[in-house]
């Protein structure tokens, strides 16, 4: 699930796909489920993320952009 959401986070930056298209591209069959899971892991709904990050990563290699924007599953956990 986390990998699907990570992939979904990279697609809106291109700006050519709608949220629904991203949902199906990463393997979800329901836009509602996609939106719920995305919001749980990322902290903002996919539409808001797309709006805020559509140009993020311009000029940055995709491998670095993915690493920097990777969602943190359990943000309340203490670091070890």
N, CA, C and O atoms as CSV, one atom per row, in Angstrom:
chain,resi,resn,atom,element,x,y,z
A,1,UNK,N,N,0.834,-1.192,0.000
A,1,UNK,CA,C,0.000,0.000,0.000
A,1,UNK,C,C,0.877,1.253,0.000
A,1,UNK,O,O,0.629,2.196,-0.752
A,2,UNK,N,N,1.897,1.252,0.846
A,2,UNK,CA,C,2.781,2.416,0.927
A,2,UNK,C,C,3.496,2.651,-0.395
A,2,UNK,O,O,3.661,3.796,-0.813
A,3,UNK,N,N,3.920,1.584,-1.056
A,3,UNK,CA,C,4.596,1.719,-2.354
A,3,UNK,C,C,3.661,2.326,-3.401
A,3,UNK,O,O,4.087,3.149,-4.211
A,4,UNK,N,N,2.409,1.926,-3.385
A,4,UNK,CA,C,1.441,2.502,-4.326
A,4,UNK,C,C,1.277,3.996,-4.087
A,4,UNK,O,O,1.223,4.789,-5.028
A,5,UNK,N,N,1.201,4.363,-2.825
A,5,UNK,CA,C,1.039,5.783,-2.493
A,5,UNK,C,C,2.305,6.552,-2.864
A,5,UNK,O,O,2.214,7.675,-3.359
A,6,UNK,N,N,3.484,5.971,-2.635
A,6,UNK,CA,C,4.729,6.626,-3.036
A,6,UNK,C,C,4.727,6.887,-4.533
A,6,UNK,O,O,5.107,7.967,-4.985
A,7,UNK,N,N,4.300,5.899,-5.294
A,7,UNK,CA,C,4.224,6.063,-6.753
A,7,UNK,C,C,3.199,7.140,-7.102
A,7,UNK,O,O,3.422,7.955,-7.996
A,8,UNK,N,N,2.080,7.136,-6.391
A,8,UNK,CA,C,1.036,8.138,-6.632
A,8,UNK,C,C,1.544,9.545,-6.331
A,8,UNK,O,O,1.089,10.508,-6.949
A,9,UNK,N,N,2.470,9.675,-5.404
A,9,UNK,CA,C,3.014,10.989,-5.067
A,9,UNK,C,C,3.895,11.534,-6.190
A,9,UNK,O,O,4.023,12.750,-6.334
A,10,UNK,N,N,4.501,10.659,-6.981
A,10,UNK,CA,C,5.370,11.129,-8.059
A,10,UNK,C,C,4.575,11.526,-9.296
A,10,UNK,O,O,4.989,12.429,-10.023
A,11,UNK,N,N,3.455,10.880,-9.548
A,11,UNK,CA,C,2.694,11.146,-10.766
A,11,UNK,C,C,2.079,12.540,-10.838
A,11,UNK,O,O,2.130,13.145,-11.909
A,12,UNK,N,N,1.502,13.087,-9.771
A,12,UNK,CA,C,0.915,14.432,-9.881
A,12,UNK,C,C,1.930,15.520,-10.208
A,12,UNK,O,O,1.559,16.563,-10.746
A,13,UNK,N,N,3.193,15.299,-9.895
A,13,UNK,CA,C,4.207,16.302,-10.181
A,13,UNK,C,C,4.357,16.546,-11.672
A,13,UNK,O,O,4.779,17.623,-12.093
A,14,UNK,N,N,4.007,15.535,-12.477
A,14,UNK,CA,C,4.085,15.702,-13.932
A,14,UNK,C,C,3.002,16.652,-14.418
A,14,UNK,O,O,3.193,17.362,-15.405
A,15,UNK,N,N,1.854,16.669,-13.723
A,15,UNK,CA,C,0.787,17.604,-14.040
A,15,UNK,C,C,-0.133,17.207,-15.172
A,15,UNK,O,O,-1.079,17.937,-15.468
A,16,UNK,N,N,0.109,16.064,-15.824
A,16,UNK,CA,C,-0.720,15.686,-16.962
A,16,UNK,C,C,-1.785,14.644,-16.629
A,16,UNK,O,O,-2.564,14.262,-17.502
A,17,UNK,N,N,-1.830,14.181,-15.384
A,17,UNK,CA,C,-2.810,13.176,-14.973
A,17,UNK,C,C,-3.737,13.733,-13.907
A,17,UNK,O,O,-3.310,14.471,-13.019
A,18,UNK,N,N,-5.009,13.371,-14.005
A,18,UNK,CA,C,-5.959,13.751,-12.959
A,18,UNK,C,C,-5.769,12.824,-11.764
A,18,UNK,O,O,-5.078,11.810,-11.864
A,19,UNK,N,N,-6.374,13.166,-10.646
A,19,UNK,CA,C,-6.293,12.325,-9.455
A,19,UNK,C,C,-6.897,10.947,-9.738
A,19,UNK,O,O,-6.361,9.936,-9.283
A,20,UNK,N,N,-7.990,10.894,-10.472
A,20,UNK,CA,C,-8.619,9.617,-10.802
A,20,UNK,C,C,-7.692,8.776,-11.678
A,20,UNK,O,O,-7.584,7.566,-11.476
A,21,UNK,N,N,-7.035,9.389,-12.631
A,21,UNK,CA,C,-6.098,8.661,-13.484
A,21,UNK,C,C,-4.914,8.138,-12.683
A,21,UNK,O,O,-4.445,7.026,-12.925
A,22,UNK,N,N,-4.434,8.922,-11.740
A,22,UNK,CA,C,-3.352,8.473,-10.860
A,22,UNK,C,C,-3.821,7.279,-10.039
A,22,UNK,O,O,-3.086,6.304,-9.881
A,23,UNK,N,N,-5.035,7.352,-9.519
A,23,UNK,CA,C,-5.616,6.276,-8.722
A,23,UNK,C,C,-5.553,4.950,-9.471
A,23,UNK,O,O,-5.078,3.952,-8.929
A,24,UNK,N,N,-6.027,4.936,-10.706
A,24,UNK,CA,C,-6.039,3.707,-11.492
A,24,UNK,C,C,-4.640,3.312,-11.948
A,24,UNK,O,O,-4.347,2.123,-12.073
A,25,UNK,N,N,-3.773,4.288,-12.198
A,25,UNK,CA,C,-2.407,4.002,-12.651
A,25,UNK,C,C,-1.581,3.271,-11.606
A,25,UNK,O,O,-0.692,2.493,-11.950
A,26,UNK,N,N,-1.865,3.514,-10.336
A,26,UNK,CA,C,-1.081,2.865,-9.279
A,26,UNK,C,C,-1.764,1.615,-8.719
A,26,UNK,O,O,-1.274,1.018,-7.761
A,27,UNK,N,N,-2.897,1.216,-9.314
A,27,UNK,CA,C,-3.480,-0.064,-8.959
A,27,UNK,C,C,-4.680,-0.055,-8.038
A,27,UNK,O,O,-5.129,-1.120,-7.613
A,28,UNK,N,N,-5.214,1.108,-7.717
A,28,UNK,CA,C,-6.429,1.161,-6.910
A,28,UNK,C,C,-7.633,1.007,-7.830
A,28,UNK,O,O,-7.604,1.463,-8.973
A,29,UNK,N,N,-8.675,0.376,-7.344
A,29,UNK,CA,C,-9.881,0.223,-8.154
A,29,UNK,C,C,-10.974,1.199,-7.737
A,29,UNK,O,O,-11.994,1.321,-8.416
A,30,UNK,N,N,-10.763,1.893,-6.620
A,30,UNK,CA,C,-11.762,2.832,-6.124
A,30,UNK,C,C,-11.105,4.177,-5.792
A,30,UNK,O,O,-10.195,4.228,-4.964
A,31,UNK,N,N,-11.548,5.249,-6.418
A,31,UNK,CA,C,-10.998,6.573,-6.084
A,31,UNK,C,C,-11.211,6.953,-4.614
A,31,UNK,O,O,-10.383,7.649,-4.026
A,32,UNK,N,N,-12.321,6.498,-4.022
A,32,UNK,CA,C,-12.572,6.812,-2.609
A,32,UNK,C,C,-11.539,6.136,-1.707
A,32,UNK,O,O,-11.017,6.762,-0.785
A,33,UNK,N,N,-11.242,4.864,-1.968
A,33,UNK,CA,C,-10.236,4.152,-1.188
A,33,UNK,C,C,-8.873,4.784,-1.380
A,33,UNK,O,O,-8.126,4.963,-0.417
A,34,UNK,N,N,-8.544,5.121,-2.616
A,34,UNK,CA,C,-7.273,5.778,-2.905
A,34,UNK,C,C,-7.147,7.079,-2.124
A,34,UNK,O,O,-6.117,7.337,-1.501
A,35,UNK,N,N,-8.180,7.889,-2.156
A,35,UNK,CA,C,-8.155,9.171,-1.471
A,35,UNK,C,C,-7.984,8.999,0.037
A,35,UNK,O,O,-7.218,9.722,0.673
A,36,UNK,N,N,-8.707,8.032,0.595
A,36,UNK,CA,C,-8.615,7.769,2.035
A,36,UNK,C,C,-7.213,7.331,2.429
A,36,UNK,O,O,-6.639,7.868,3.376
A,37,UNK,N,N,-6.659,6.366,1.717
A,37,UNK,CA,C,-5.315,5.854,2.034
A,37,UNK,C,C,-4.249,6.917,1.812
A,37,UNK,O,O,-3.325,7.051,2.614
A,38,UNK,N,N,-4.376,7.667,0.733
A,38,UNK,CA,C,-3.417,8.729,0.438
A,38,UNK,C,C,-3.408,9.747,1.573
A,38,UNK,O,O,-2.346,10.152,2.046
A,39,UNK,N,N,-4.590,10.152,2.003
A,39,UNK,CA,C,-4.706,11.144,3.079
A,39,UNK,C,C,-4.133,10.607,4.381
A,39,UNK,O,O,-3.477,11.347,5.114
A,40,UNK,N,N,-4.370,9.324,4.686
A,40,UNK,CA,C,-3.833,8.719,5.916
A,40,UNK,C,C,-2.309,8.725,5.917
A,40,UNK,O,O,-1.694,9.038,6.937
A,41,UNK,N,N,-1.692,8.384,4.789
A,41,UNK,CA,C,-0.237,8.270,4.740
A,41,UNK,C,C,0.488,9.593,4.517
A,41,UNK,O,O,1.562,9.819,5.074
A,42,UNK,N,N,-0.090,10.452,3.715
A,42,UNK,CA,C,0.594,11.690,3.337
A,42,UNK,C,C,0.177,12.869,4.215
A,42,UNK,O,O,0.971,13.775,4.468
A,43,UNK,N,N,-1.065,12.851,4.674
A,43,UNK,CA,C,-1.540,13.926,5.546
A,43,UNK,C,C,-2.385,14.970,4.840
A,43,UNK,O,O,-2.973,15.831,5.495
A,44,UNK,N,N,-2.456,14.913,3.533
A,44,UNK,CA,C,-3.306,15.808,2.745
A,44,UNK,C,C,-3.997,14.979,1.665
A,44,UNK,O,O,-3.465,13.955,1.234
A,45,UNK,N,N,-5.166,15.411,1.228
A,45,UNK,CA,C,-5.844,14.670,0.159
A,45,UNK,C,C,-5.065,14.778,-1.150
A,45,UNK,O,O,-4.296,15.721,-1.335
A,46,UNK,N,N,-5.255,13.821,-2.060
A,46,UNK,CA,C,-4.485,13.826,-3.306
A,46,UNK,C,C,-4.660,15.098,-4.144
A,46,UNK,O,O,-3.701,15.559,-4.762
A,47,UNK,N,N,-5.857,15.666,-4.174
A,47,UNK,CA,C,-6.066,16.900,-4.930
A,47,UNK,C,C,-5.251,18.054,-4.375
A,47,UNK,O,O,-4.667,18.830,-5.132
A,48,UNK,N,N,-5.210,18.169,-3.054
A,48,UNK,CA,C,-4.405,19.209,-2.410
A,48,UNK,C,C,-2.923,18.990,-2.625
A,48,UNK,O,O,-2.172,19.940,-2.844
A,49,UNK,N,N,-2.501,17.732,-2.561
A,49,UNK,CA,C,-1.098,17.408,-2.800
A,49,UNK,C,C,-0.716,17.770,-4.231
A,49,UNK,O,O,0.342,18.350,-4.475
A,50,UNK,N,N,-1.587,17.424,-5.172
A,50,UNK,CA,C,-1.324,17.721,-6.579
A,50,UNK,C,C,-1.202,19.231,-6.794
A,50,UNK,O,O,-0.297,19.691,-7.490
A,51,UNK,N,N,-2.099,19.984,-6.206
A,51,UNK,CA,C,-2.085,21.437,-6.353
A,51,UNK,C,C,-0.798,22.037,-5.759
A,51,UNK,O,O,-0.184,22.918,-6.361
A,52,UNK,N,N,-0.402,21.556,-4.587
A,52,UNK,CA,C,0.755,22.121,-3.894
A,52,UNK,C,C,2.100,21.653,-4.447
A,52,UNK,O,O,3.107,22.347,-4.310
A,53,UNK,N,N,2.113,20.467,-5.077
A,53,UNK,CA,C,3.383,19.885,-5.505
A,53,UNK,C,C,3.494,19.667,-7.012
A,53,UNK,O,O,4.347,18.898,-7.454
A,54,UNK,N,N,2.674,20.308,-7.789
A,54,UNK,CA,C,2.699,20.063,-9.228
A,54,UNK,C,C,4.025,20.457,-9.859
A,54,UNK,O,O,4.419,19.860,-10.861
A,55,UNK,N,N,4.721,21.432,-9.313
A,55,UNK,CA,C,6.008,21.842,-9.873
A,55,UNK,C,C,7.178,21.450,-8.989
A,55,UNK,O,O,8.326,21.739,-9.327
A,56,UNK,N,N,6.910,20.789,-7.847
A,56,UNK,CA,C,7.989,20.352,-6.966
A,56,UNK,C,C,8.819,19.310,-7.686
A,56,UNK,O,O,8.277,18.417,-8.337
A,57,UNK,N,N,10.094,19.418,-7.576
A,57,UNK,CA,C,10.967,18.439,-8.188
A,57,UNK,C,C,11.443,18.824,-9.568
A,57,UNK,O,O,12.192,18.075,-10.195
A,58,UNK,N,N,11.027,19.965,-10.047
A,58,UNK,CA,C,11.496,20.406,-11.349
A,58,UNK,C,C,13.005,20.618,-11.263
A,58,UNK,O,O,13.487,21.407,-10.451
A,59,UNK,N,N,13.727,19.918,-12.097
A,59,UNK,CA,C,15.180,20.020,-12.097
A,59,UNK,C,C,15.867,19.088,-11.123
A,59,UNK,O,O,17.097,19.058,-11.074
A,60,UNK,N,N,15.115,18.327,-10.346
A,60,UNK,CA,C,15.678,17.374,-9.403
A,60,UNK,C,C,15.496,15.978,-9.984
A,60,UNK,O,O,14.406,15.661,-10.461
A,61,UNK,N,N,16.524,15.130,-9.962
A,61,UNK,CA,C,16.359,13.765,-10.463
A,61,UNK,C,C,15.219,13.060,-9.731
A,61,UNK,O,O,15.052,13.223,-8.522
A,62,UNK,N,N,14.440,12.278,-10.471
A,62,UNK,CA,C,13.260,11.632,-9.880
A,62,UNK,C,C,13.614,10.721,-8.713
A,62,UNK,O,O,12.837,10.601,-7.766
A,63,UNK,N,N,14.794,10.069,-8.770
A,63,UNK,CA,C,15.164,9.168,-7.669
A,63,UNK,C,C,15.363,9.958,-6.367
A,63,UNK,O,O,15.023,9.468,-5.291
A,64,UNK,N,N,15.902,11.156,-6.458
A,64,UNK,CA,C,16.087,11.999,-5.277
A,64,UNK,C,C,14.762,12.581,-4.815
A,64,UNK,O,O,14.493,12.630,-3.614
A,65,UNK,N,N,13.932,13.022,-5.752
A,65,UNK,CA,C,12.629,13.586,-5.400
A,65,UNK,C,C,11.778,12.547,-4.689
A,65,UNK,O,O,11.084,12.880,-3.728
A,66,UNK,N,N,11.812,11.295,-5.138
A,66,UNK,CA,C,11.045,10.233,-4.484
A,66,UNK,C,C,11.536,9.999,-3.070
A,66,UNK,O,O,10.730,9.787,-2.164
A,67,UNK,N,N,12.847,10.032,-2.864
A,67,UNK,CA,C,13.406,9.804,-1.538
A,67,UNK,C,C,13.025,10.932,-0.574
A,67,UNK,O,O,12.686,10.670,0.580
A,68,UNK,N,N,13.078,12.149,-1.029
A,68,UNK,CA,C,12.792,13.307,-0.185
A,68,UNK,C,C,11.315,13.393,0.163
A,68,UNK,O,O,10.968,13.819,1.264
A,69,UNK,N,N,10.442,12.997,-0.750
A,69,UNK,CA,C,9.004,13.134,-0.527
A,69,UNK,C,C,8.338,11.851,-0.064
A,69,UNK,O,O,7.110,11.785,-0.015
A,70,UNK,N,N,9.113,10.829,0.276
A,70,UNK,CA,C,8.554,9.553,0.719
A,70,UNK,C,C,7.715,9.757,1.984
A,70,UNK,O,O,8.159,10.428,2.916
A,71,UNK,N,N,6.508,9.188,2.024
A,71,UNK,CA,C,5.671,9.359,3.211
A,71,UNK,C,C,6.234,8.589,4.400
A,71,UNK,O,O,6.836,7.528,4.232
A,72,UNK,N,N,6.039,9.118,5.580
A,72,UNK,CA,C,6.459,8.473,6.809
A,72,UNK,C,C,5.226,7.825,7.410
A,72,UNK,O,O,4.278,8.517,7.781
A,73,UNK,N,N,5.231,6.494,7.508
A,73,UNK,CA,C,4.034,5.769,7.912
A,73,UNK,C,C,3.640,6.064,9.350
A,73,UNK,O,O,2.464,6.308,9.618
A,74,UNK,N,N,4.564,6.050,10.266
A,74,UNK,CA,C,4.241,6.239,11.669
A,74,UNK,C,C,5.030,7.414,12.195
A,74,UNK,O,O,6.085,7.236,12.804
A,75,UNK,N,N,4.532,8.607,11.968
A,75,UNK,CA,C,5.262,9.810,12.331
A,75,UNK,C,C,5.367,10.003,13.838
A,75,UNK,O,O,6.231,10.747,14.303
A,76,UNK,N,N,4.514,9.355,14.600
A,76,UNK,CA,C,4.552,9.513,16.052
A,76,UNK,C,C,5.543,8.599,16.735
A,76,UNK,O,O,5.776,8.747,17.934
A,77,UNK,N,N,6.141,7.651,16.011
A,77,UNK,CA,C,7.077,6.714,16.610
A,77,UNK,C,C,8.404,7.409,16.914
A,77,UNK,O,O,8.830,8.319,16.202
A,78,UNK,N,N,9.032,6.960,17.978
A,78,UNK,CA,C,10.340,7.510,18.328
A,78,UNK,C,C,11.405,6.923,17.431
A,78,UNK,O,O,11.317,5.761,17.035
A,79,UNK,N,N,12.414,7.721,17.106
A,79,UNK,CA,C,13.545,7.234,16.317
A,79,UNK,C,C,14.401,6.333,17.182
A,79,UNK,O,O,14.563,6.573,18.379
A,80,UNK,N,N,14.944,5.303,16.577
A,80,UNK,CA,C,15.810,4.380,17.341
A,80,UNK,C,C,17.249,4.643,17.074
A,80,UNK,O,O,18.113,3.965,17.629
